[in-house]
Amino acid sequence: MTGWVVCGVVLAVASGFGLWRAARDGRLRVRPKDGAVRLSAVELGAELGERATLVQFSTAFCQPCRATRRVLAEVAAMVDGVAHVEVDAEQQLELVRRLEILRTPTVLVLDSTGRVVRRAAGQPRRPDVIAALGEAV
């Protein structure tokens, strides 16, 4: 009987964690310390957009990174003055550590000055990216 109780508790905790993780995955949110972070074109290896920049940290074997790349490229093409920059996390380890990137894909939304205004760990949805751009522009 004790084994069944333990099994039930483990399943309940694992299910709760899975639901919590799914709800947070890909959400563009504000972290208090991100507002003070500014990125330059030199650090990113590409020019910043006139109005905003979508920065994606990816790795070669990241499956959700491919879908994220498509979403961000489509949004950048829809909105004038917005650039999409993809950074290889494996090649830019110093920048990854400084920005506390823990998983890929991680998306940063920068304003025209390079200040981080939003961040998402995981694959963001197109409407969320468009809404975050509204704040950056």
C-alpha positions as CSV (number, residue, x, y, z in Angstrom):
1,M,0.0,0.0,0.0
2,T,2.8,2.4,0.8
3,G,4.3,1.9,-2.7
4,W,1.0,3.0,-4.3
5,V,0.9,6.1,-2.2
6,V,4.5,7.1,-3.0
7,C,3.8,6.4,-6.7
8,G,0.7,8.6,-6.6
9,V,2.5,11.4,-4.9
10,V,5.4,11.3,-7.4
11,L,3.0,11.3,-10.3
12,A,1.1,14.2,-8.9
13,V,4.3,16.3,-8.3
14,A,5.6,15.4,-11.8
15,S,2.3,16.4,-13.4
16,G,2.2,19.6,-11.5
17,F,5.8,20.5,-12.5
18,G,5.0,19.6,-16.1
19,L,2.0,21.9,-16.2
20,W,3.9,24.7,-14.6
21,R,6.8,24.4,-17.0
22,A,4.4,24.3,-20.0
23,A,2.7,27.4,-18.9
24,R,6.0,29.3,-18.5
25,D,7.8,28.0,-21.6
26,G,8.2,30.6,-24.3
27,R,6.6,33.4,-22.3
28,L,8.1,36.8,-23.0
29,R,8.6,38.4,-19.6
30,V,10.5,41.2,-17.9
31,R,13.3,40.4,-15.5
32,P,14.3,43.3,-13.3
33,K,18.0,43.0,-14.0
34,D,17.5,42.7,-17.8
35,G,16.5,46.4,-18.0
36,A,20.0,47.5,-17.2
37,V,21.6,45.3,-19.8
38,R,22.5,46.8,-23.2
39,L,23.9,44.9,-26.1
40,S,25.8,46.4,-29.0
41,A,26.2,45.5,-32.6
42,V,29.8,44.4,-31.9
43,E,28.7,42.0,-29.2
44,L,26.0,40.5,-31.4
45,G,28.0,40.4,-34.6
46,A,25.2,42.1,-36.5
47,E,23.6,45.6,-36.8
48,L,20.7,46.4,-34.5
49,G,17.3,47.3,-35.9
50,E,16.3,50.9,-36.2
51,R,13.3,50.4,-34.0
52,A,13.9,47.0,-32.2
53,T,16.0,43.8,-32.5
54,L,14.9,40.2,-31.9
55,V,18.0,38.3,-30.6
56,Q,17.8,34.5,-30.6
57,F,20.4,32.3,-28.8
58,S,20.5,28.9,-30.5
59,T,22.6,25.8,-30.7
60,A,23.1,23.4,-33.6
61,F,21.1,20.5,-32.3
62,C,18.2,22.5,-30.8
63,Q,14.9,21.4,-32.6
64,P,12.7,24.3,-31.2
65,C,15.4,26.8,-32.4
66,R,14.4,26.1,-36.0
67,A,10.7,26.9,-35.4
68,T,11.7,30.0,-33.3
69,R,14.0,31.2,-36.2
70,R,11.0,31.0,-38.6
71,V,8.7,32.9,-36.2
72,L,11.2,35.6,-35.5
73,A,12.2,36.1,-39.1
74,E,8.5,36.4,-40.1
75,V,7.8,39.0,-37.4
76,A,10.9,40.9,-38.3
77,A,9.8,41.0,-42.0
78,M,6.3,42.2,-41.0
79,V,7.5,45.2,-38.9
80,D,9.6,47.9,-40.4
81,G,12.8,48.7,-38.6
82,V,13.0,45.4,-36.7
83,A,16.0,43.1,-37.1
84,H,16.4,39.4,-36.3
85,V,19.8,38.3,-35.1
86,E,20.7,34.7,-34.3
87,V,23.6,34.1,-32.0
88,D,25.3,30.7,-31.7
89,A,25.3,30.1,-28.0
90,E,28.2,27.6,-28.3
91,Q,30.4,30.3,-30.0
92,Q,29.5,33.1,-27.7
93,L,29.9,31.5,-24.2
94,E,31.1,34.7,-22.5
95,L,27.9,36.6,-23.7
96,V,25.8,33.6,-22.7
97,R,27.2,33.6,-19.2
98,R,26.9,37.4,-18.8
99,L,23.2,37.3,-19.9
100,E,22.5,34.1,-17.8
101,I,21.2,32.2,-20.7
102,L,20.3,28.7,-19.3
103,R,18.7,27.0,-22.3
104,T,18.0,27.4,-26.0
105,P,16.2,28.9,-27.6
106,T,16.3,32.0,-25.6
107,V,14.9,35.2,-27.2
108,L,15.7,38.7,-26.2
109,V,13.7,41.7,-27.4
110,L,15.9,44.8,-27.6
111,D,14.7,48.4,-28.1
112,S,16.5,50.7,-30.5
113,T,19.3,51.4,-28.1
114,G,20.0,47.8,-27.5
115,R,18.4,47.6,-24.0
116,V,16.8,44.3,-23.2
117,V,13.0,44.8,-22.6
118,R,11.7,41.2,-22.7
119,R,13.1,37.7,-22.5
120,A,11.7,34.2,-23.3
121,A,13.2,30.9,-22.6
122,G,11.7,28.4,-25.0
123,Q,9.8,28.8,-28.2
124,P,7.7,32.0,-28.1
125,R,4.4,32.3,-29.9
126,R,4.0,34.8,-32.7
127,P,1.4,37.0,-31.0
128,D,3.5,37.2,-27.9
129,V,6.5,38.4,-29.9
130,I,4.4,41.0,-31.7
131,A,3.1,42.2,-28.3
132,A,6.6,42.4,-26.9
133,L,7.7,44.5,-29.9
134,G,4.9,46.9,-29.1
135,E,6.6,47.7,-25.9
136,A,10.1,47.9,-27.4
137,V,9.1,50.3,-30.3
